[in-house]
Amino acid sequence: MKEVVIVSAVRSPMGRAHKGNFVYTRIDDIAADVIKGCLAQNPNLDPKEIEDLILGCAMPEGEQGMNLARNVGFLAGLPMSISAVTVNRFCSSSLVTIMMGAQAIMANCGDVFMSAGAESMTHVPMGGFNPSLNPKLMLKEAPQAYINMGITAENLVAKHNISRTEQDEFAINSHEKAIKAMRDGLFKDEIIPVTAYDRKGTGQLVEIDQGPRENSTVEKLASLKPAFKEGGSVTAANSSPLTDGASATLIMSADKAKELGLKPIARIISMATAGCDPSIMGIGPVPAIQKALKRADMSLDQIDMIELNEAFAAQSLAVIKELNLDQNKLNLKGGAIALGHPLGATGGRIMATLAHGLKQFDKKIGLESMCVGGGQGAAMIIERLS
């Protein structure tokens, strides 16, 4: 079976939805810019050698519809001979695109794949424009199938006895780590600057994330009202914000990378997805991580660096408690509460943060994992090569 390596892992800056840098910028243009930047880092690769563009998007309608991946490929200047597919596993969509590319390489169905993700939470709302819910699911078969994500976090609060203070402190810590990483220049290797447009169509280059906040305090966060449930503890501040952004991960067989004279930054060791009760969907990383570790014949003690998506502080804390994760290894550059969570792009954003972070912090083995709406989890283990 072929060994699969990551040659480049990049992303756009993250913009706050509805009031941020990308309010007047199309997400297909942003994604195309990121893919162009990814290819520019690897001039030895002829784009014609890419087997497929696999792009994740959680809400593929509106400007994200019409097979977004194919249109992004055109905008990025990829040859028409390269096929393209849009993939949806909600929050883990662009991690799944990496998995799909890796699986194809392992099965000898291609040597080079562009695995990407894109989401404008400004232009396409959560749930889409015209959701149509199946009455059978709502009334009998799986009434939790369409449950509000914030309520799933509140359910984990109750199940794991997580306090409001714990959640707010976790959120503050995410911002503090992200701000420090920005000051230390730790995001420069993973961010592809992109042009954002204002209402008049004037372009401006965006190079940094918009989400991290310097002056947040536990006292300020404590003053906020619950966002999803009366008497609850999940707030806008201890949840990931709505975000716009894109990501791209160039993967190939180790033999192809060697043939092209490219230096991979990591190799893929194992991967897994898993299902769980949708009413506590945030616990999904637990079974996914356990499966990935088993397939790698590894234990958590062998993992040097962990990137766990911070959909909600409560959700992250529940996973930390169930797996007894070492928080000194966790989200060393901050997480989605600070950086943002552009659904379909987040899996690739996390991979970029992890793959470059392993080198920046001189670590060897990294784990990425995330929960998925509808009751799922996804995980991947990688090893630093560069």
VEXDREN-2710 file (C-alpha; in Angstrom, 1 decimal):
% VEXDREN-2710
k/r/px/py/pz
1/MET/0.0/0.0/0.0
2/LYS/1.3/3.4/-0.9
3/GLU/2.5/5.8/1.8
4/VAL/0.6/9.2/1.7
5/VAL/2.3/12.5/2.5
6/ILE/1.2/16.0/3.0
7/VAL/3.2/18.4/0.8
8/SER/1.4/21.6/1.6
9/ALA/-1.3/22.6/4.1
10/VAL/-2.6/26.2/3.8
11/ARG/-5.6/28.3/4.4
12/SER/-7.0/31.8/4.0
13/PRO/-7.2/34.2/6.9
14/MET/-10.4/33.7/8.9
15/GLY/-13.0/36.5/8.6
16/ARG/-15.9/37.1/11.0
17/ALA/-19.2/36.3/9.3
18/HIS/-21.6/39.2/8.6
19/LYS/-19.3/41.9/9.9
20/GLY/-15.8/40.9/8.8
21/ASN/-13.3/41.1/6.0
22/PHE/-15.1/38.8/3.5
23/VAL/-18.7/40.1/3.7
24/TYR/-18.6/41.3/0.1
25/THR/-16.2/38.6/-1.2
26/ARG/-17.4/35.4/-2.8
27/ILE/-16.2/32.2/-1.2
28/ASP/-15.4/30.5/-4.5
29/ASP/-12.9/33.3/-5.2
30/ILE/-11.3/33.0/-1.7
31/ALA/-11.0/29.2/-2.2
32/ALA/-9.5/29.7/-5.6
33/ASP/-6.9/32.1/-4.2
34/VAL/-5.9/29.6/-1.6
35/ILE/-5.5/26.8/-4.1
36/LYS/-3.4/29.1/-6.3
37/GLY/-1.2/29.9/-3.3
38/CYS/-0.8/26.2/-2.5
39/LEU/0.3/25.4/-6.1
40/ALA/2.7/28.4/-6.1
41/GLN/4.5/26.8/-3.2
42/ASN/5.2/23.7/-5.3
43/PRO/6.4/24.9/-8.8
44/ASN/7.8/21.4/-9.5
45/LEU/4.2/20.1/-9.7
46/ASP/2.5/20.3/-13.0
47/PRO/-1.2/20.9/-12.1
48/LYS/-2.1/18.4/-14.8
49/GLU/-0.9/15.7/-12.5
50/ILE/-3.6/16.4/-10.0
51/GLU/-6.1/13.5/-10.1
52/ASP/-9.0/15.2/-8.5
53/LEU/-10.0/18.4/-6.6
54/ILE/-12.0/17.3/-3.6
55/LEU/-13.6/20.2/-1.8
56/GLY/-15.6/20.2/1.5
57/CYS/-18.5/22.4/2.1
58/ALA/-21.2/22.0/4.8
59/MET/-23.9/24.1/3.1
60/PRO/-23.5/23.6/-0.6
61/GLU/-26.1/25.9/-2.0
62/GLY/-26.3/29.5/-3.1
63/GLU/-22.9/30.6/-4.3
64/GLN/-21.6/27.3/-2.7
65/GLY/-23.9/25.2/-4.9
66/MET/-23.6/23.9/-8.5
67/ASN/-20.7/21.6/-7.5
68/LEU/-18.6/24.3/-5.9
69/ALA/-15.4/22.3/-6.3
70/ARG/-15.6/22.3/-10.1
71/ASN/-16.2/26.1/-10.2
72/VAL/-13.3/26.7/-7.7
73/GLY/-11.1/24.6/-10.0
74/PHE/-11.9/26.8/-13.0
75/LEU/-11.3/30.0/-10.9
76/ALA/-8.0/28.6/-9.7
77/GLY/-6.9/28.0/-13.3
78/LEU/-6.7/24.2/-13.0
79/PRO/-6.8/22.3/-16.3
80/MET/-10.2/21.2/-17.4
81/SER/-8.9/17.6/-17.4
82/ILE/-8.9/17.7/-13.6
83/SER/-12.1/16.4/-12.1
84/ALA/-13.7/17.9/-9.0
85/VAL/-16.2/16.9/-6.4
86/THR/-17.9/18.7/-3.5
87/VAL/-18.1/16.7/-0.2
88/ASN/-20.3/17.3/2.8
89/ARG/-19.7/15.8/6.3
90/PHE/-20.6/19.1/7.9
91/CYS/-17.8/20.4/10.2
92/SER/-15.3/17.7/9.2
93/SER/-15.9/18.1/5.4
94/SER/-12.3/19.2/4.6
95/LEU/-10.7/16.7/6.9
96/VAL/-12.8/14.1/5.0
97/THR/-11.4/15.4/1.7
98/ILE/-7.9/14.7/2.9
99/MET/-9.1/11.2/4.0
100/MET/-10.7/10.6/0.6
101/GLY/-7.6/11.6/-1.3
102/ALA/-5.4/9.5/0.9
103/GLN/-7.6/6.5/0.5
104/ALA/-7.6/6.9/-3.3
105/ILE/-3.8/7.0/-3.2
106/MET/-3.6/4.0/-1.0
107/ALA/-5.9/2.1/-3.4
108/ASN/-3.7/3.1/-6.4
109/CYS/-6.4/5.4/-7.9
110/GLY/-4.2/8.4/-8.4
111/ASP/-1.0/9.9/-7.0
112/VAL/-1.8/13.6/-6.4
113/PHE/-4.9/15.1/-4.9
114/MET/-5.9/18.7/-3.9
115/SER/-8.1/18.4/-0.8
116/ALA/-9.8/21.7/0.0
117/GLY/-12.6/23.3/1.9
118/ALA/-14.7/26.4/1.8
119/GLU/-17.5/28.1/3.7
120/SER/-19.1/31.5/3.7
121/MET/-21.3/31.6/6.8
122/THR/-22.1/35.2/5.7
123/HIS/-23.6/34.3/2.4
124/VAL/-25.2/30.9/3.2
125/PRO/-26.9/30.5/6.6
126/MET/-26.7/27.5/8.9
127/GLY/-29.2/25.0/7.6
128/GLY/-29.3/26.6/4.2
129/PHE/-31.9/28.8/2.7
130/ASN/-34.9/26.4/2.6
131/PRO/-34.4/23.5/4.9
132/SER/-37.0/20.7/4.6
133/LEU/-37.1/18.4/7.6
134/ASN/-38.4/14.8/7.4
135/PRO/-41.4/14.4/9.7
136/LYS/-40.5/10.8/10.3
137/LEU/-37.2/11.8/11.9
138/MET/-38.7/14.6/13.8
139/LEU/-41.6/12.6/15.3
140/LYS/-40.3/9.1/15.7
141/GLU/-37.2/7.7/14.1
142/ALA/-34.6/10.2/15.3
143/PRO/-36.1/13.3/16.8
144/GLN/-32.6/14.5/17.8
145/ALA/-31.4/14.4/14.1
146/TYR/-32.2/18.1/13.7
147/ILE/-31.2/19.3/17.2
148/ASN/-29.7/22.7/17.6
149/MET/-26.0/22.6/18.0
150/GLY/-26.0/24.8/21.0
151/ILE/-28.4/22.5/22.8
152/THR/-26.1/19.6/22.2
153/ALA/-23.4/21.6/24.0
154/GLU/-25.8/22.2/26.9
155/ASN/-26.5/18.5/27.0
156/LEU/-22.8/17.8/27.5
157/VAL/-22.6/20.5/30.2
158/ALA/-25.3/18.6/32.1
159/LYS/-23.8/15.1/31.4
160/HIS/-20.2/16.1/32.4
161/ASN/-21.0/18.6/35.1
162/ILE/-19.1/21.4/33.3
163/SER/-19.3/24.8/34.9
164/ARG/-19.7/28.2/33.2
165/THR/-16.4/29.3/34.7
166/GLU/-14.6/26.3/33.1
167/GLN/-16.1/27.2/29.7
168/ASP/-15.2/30.8/29.9
169/GLU/-11.7/30.1/31.1
170/PHE/-11.2/27.7/28.2
171/ALA/-12.4/30.3/25.8
172/ILE/-10.1/33.0/27.2
173/ASN/-7.2/30.5/27.0
174/SER/-7.9/29.9/23.3
175/HIS/-7.8/33.6/22.6
176/GLU/-4.6/34.1/24.6
177/LYS/-2.8/31.3/22.7
178/ALA/-4.0/32.6/19.3
179/ILE/-2.8/36.1/20.1
180/LYS/0.6/34.9/21.2
181/ALA/0.9/32.7/18.1
182/MET/0.0/35.7/15.9
183/ARG/2.6/37.9/17.6
184/ASP/5.2/35.1/17.2
185/GLY/4.4/34.8/13.5
186/LEU/3.3/31.2/13.8
187/PHE/0.5/31.5/11.4
188/LYS/2.5/32.9/8.5
189/ASP/3.5/29.6/7.1
190/GLU/-0.1/28.4/6.9
191/ILE/-1.9/31.5/5.7
192/ILE/-2.3/32.4/2.1
193/PRO/-3.1/36.2/1.9
194/VAL/-6.2/36.8/-0.2
195/THR/-7.9/39.8/-1.6
196/ALA/-11.1/41.0/0.1
197/TYR/-13.5/43.4/-1.5
198/ASP/-15.7/46.1/0.0
199/ARG/-19.2/47.2/-1.0
200/LYS/-17.8/49.3/-3.8
201/GLY/-15.6/46.5/-5.2
202/THR/-12.3/47.9/-3.9
203/GLY/-9.8/45.2/-3.1
204/GLN/-7.6/45.0/-0.1
205/LEU/-5.1/42.2/0.8
206/VAL/-6.0/40.3/4.0
207/GLU/-3.2/38.5/5.8
208/ILE/-4.3/37.8/9.4
209/ASP/-7.2/36.2/11.2
210/GLN/-9.9/38.5/12.5
211/GLY/-11.2/36.5/15.4
212/PRO/-8.6/36.5/18.2
213/ARG/-9.3/39.1/20.9
214/GLU/-6.7/40.6/23.2
215/ASN/-8.8/42.2/25.9
216/SER/-11.2/39.4/26.9
217/THR/-11.5/38.5/30.5
218/VAL/-13.4/35.9/32.5
219/GLU/-15.3/38.8/34.1
220/LYS/-16.4/40.2/30.8
221/LEU/-17.5/36.8/29.5
222/ALA/-19.4/36.1/32.8
223/SER/-21.6/39.0/32.0
224/LEU/-23.0/37.5/28.8
225/LYS/-26.4/35.8/28.7
226/PRO/-26.8/32.2/27.6
227/ALA/-27.2/31.9/23.9
228/PHE/-29.2/28.7/23.5
229/LYS/-31.1/27.8/26.7
230/GLU/-32.6/29.8/29.5
231/GLY/-30.5/29.2/32.6
232/GLY/-27.8/27.6/30.4
233/SER/-24.1/28.3/30.4
234/VAL/-23.2/28.1/26.7
235/THR/-22.7/31.7/25.4
236/ALA/-21.6/33.4/22.2
237/ALA/-18.2/33.9/23.7
238/ASN/-17.5/30.3/24.8
239/SER/-18.7/29.0/21.4
240/SER/-16.9/29.3/18.0
241/PRO/-18.0/32.3/16.0
242/LEU/-19.6/32.2/12.6
243/THR/-16.7/32.5/10.1
244/ASP/-15.8/32.8/6.4
245/GLY/-12.7/31.0/5.1
246/ALA/-11.1/28.4/2.9
247/SER/-8.3/25.8/3.1
248/ALA/-6.2/23.6/0.8
249/THR/-4.1/20.5/1.5
250/LEU/-1.9/19.1/-1.3
251/ILE/-1.4/15.3/-0.7
252/MET/0.4/12.7/-2.8
253/SER/2.1/9.4/-2.7
254/ALA/5.6/9.5/-1.1
255/ASP/7.0/8.1/-4.3
256/LYS/5.5/10.9/-6.4
257/ALA/6.8/13.6/-4.0
258/LYS/10.3/12.0/-4.3
259/GLU/10.0/11.9/-8.1
260/LEU/9.1/15.6/-8.2
261/GLY/11.8/16.6/-5.7
262/LEU/9.3/17.9/-3.2
263/LYS/9.8/17.8/0.5
264/PRO/6.7/16.7/2.4
265/ILE/5.9/18.2/5.7
266/ALA/4.1/15.2/7.2
267/ARG/2.9/11.7/6.4
268/ILE/-0.6/10.3/7.2
269/ILE/-0.5/7.4/9.8
270/SER/-4.2/6.6/10.3
271/MET/-7.7/8.1/10.0
272/ALA/-11.2/7.3/11.3
273/THR/-14.8/8.5/11.4
274/ALA/-17.4/7.4/14.0
275/GLY/-21.0/8.0/14.9
276/CYS/-22.5/9.0/18.2
277/ASP/-25.8/10.2/19.7
278/PRO/-26.8/13.4/17.8
279/SER/-28.0/15.0/21.0
280/ILE/-24.4/15.0/22.3
281/MET/-22.7/15.3/18.9
282/GLY/-19.8/17.1/20.5
283/ILE/-18.5/13.9/22.0
284/GLY/-17.9/12.5/18.5
285/PRO/-14.1/12.9/18.6
286/VAL/-13.9/10.3/21.4
287/PRO/-14.8/7.2/19.3
288/ALA/-13.1/8.6/16.3
289/ILE/-9.8/9.2/18.1
290/GLN/-10.1/5.7/19.7
291/LYS/-10.5/4.1/16.3
292/ALA/-7.6/6.1/14.8
293/LEU/-5.3/5.2/17.6
294/LYS/-6.2/1.5/17.4
295/ARG/-5.5/1.5/13.6
296/ALA/-2.1/3.1/14.2
297/ASP/-1.4/0.7/17.1
298/MET/-0.7/3.8/19.3
299/SER/-1.7/5.2/22.6
300/LEU/-2.6/8.8/23.5
301/ASP/0.8/9.0/25.4
302/GLN/2.5/8.7/22.0
303/ILE/0.7/11.8/20.6
304/ASP/2.9/14.9/21.0
305/MET/0.4/17.6/19.7
306/ILE/-3.4/17.6/19.6
307/GLU/-5.7/19.8/17.5
308/LEU/-9.2/19.5/18.7
309/ASN/-11.8/21.6/17.0
310/GLU/-13.4/24.0/19.5
311/ALA/-17.0/24.1/18.3
312/PHE/-18.0/24.9/21.9
313/ALA/-15.8/25.1/25.0
314/ALA/-18.3/22.7/26.7
315/GLN/-17.8/20.2/23.8
316/SER/-14.0/20.4/24.0
317/LEU/-14.0/20.0/27.8
318/ALA/-16.3/16.9/27.5
319/VAL/-13.9/15.3/25.1
320/ILE/-10.9/16.3/27.3
321/LYS/-12.5/14.7/30.3
322/GLU/-13.6/11.5/28.6
323/LEU/-10.2/10.8/27.1
324/ASN/-8.2/12.5/29.9
325/LEU/-6.3/14.6/27.3
326/ASP/-3.2/16.5/28.3
327/GLN/-4.1/20.1/27.8
328/ASN/-0.4/21.0/27.6
329/LYS/-0.5/19.3/24.2
330/LEU/-3.8/20.8/23.1
331/ASN/-4.4/23.6/20.5
332/LEU/-1.1/25.3/21.2
333/LYS/-1.9/28.1/18.8
334/GLY/-5.5/28.5/19.9
335/GLY/-8.6/26.9/18.5
336/ALA/-11.8/27.7/16.7
337/ILE/-13.2/29.8/19.6
338/ALA/-10.5/32.3/18.8
339/LEU/-9.7/31.6/15.1
340/GLY/-13.2/30.8/13.9
341/HIS/-15.0/27.8/12.5
342/PRO/-15.9/28.1/8.8
343/LEU/-17.6/24.7/8.8
344/GLY/-16.5/23.0/5.5
345/ALA/-13.0/24.7/5.6
346/THR/-12.2/23.9/9.3
347/GLY/-10.8/20.4/8.8
348/GLY/-8.1/21.8/6.4
349/ARG/-7.5/24.8/8.6
350/ILE/-6.8/22.5/11.5
351/MET/-4.5/20.4/9.4
352/ALA/-2.5/23.4/8.3
353/THR/-2.2/24.6/12.0
354/LEU/-1.2/21.1/13.1
355/ALA/1.2/20.2/10.3
356/HIS/3.1/23.5/10.6
357/GLY/2.8/23.4/14.4
358/LEU/4.7/20.1/14.7
359/LYS/7.7/21.8/13.2
360/GLN/7.3/25.1/15.1
361/PHE/7.1/23.3/18.5
362/ASP/9.6/20.6/17.5
363/LYS/7.1/17.8/17.9
364/LYS/6.7/14.5/16.0
365/ILE/3.3/13.0/16.1
366/GLY/0.1/15.0/15.7
367/LEU/-3.6/14.3/16.1
368/GLU/-6.5/16.2/14.5
369/SER/-10.0/15.6/15.6
370/MET/-13.4/17.3/15.4
371/CYS/-17.1/16.7/16.2
372/VAL/-19.7/16.7/13.5
373/GLY/-23.3/17.9/13.5
374/GLY/-25.8/15.0/13.4
375/GLY/-23.7/12.9/15.8
376/GLN/-20.3/12.1/14.3
377/GLY/-16.6/12.5/14.8
378/ALA/-13.5/12.4/12.6
379/ALA/-9.8/12.0/13.4
380/MET/-6.4/11.7/11.7
381/ILE/-2.9/11.0/13.0
382/ILE/0.1/12.4/11.2
383/GLU/3.9/12.3/11.6
384/ARG/6.2/15.3/10.9
385/LEU/8.7/14.7/8.2
386/SER/10.3/18.2/7.6
END
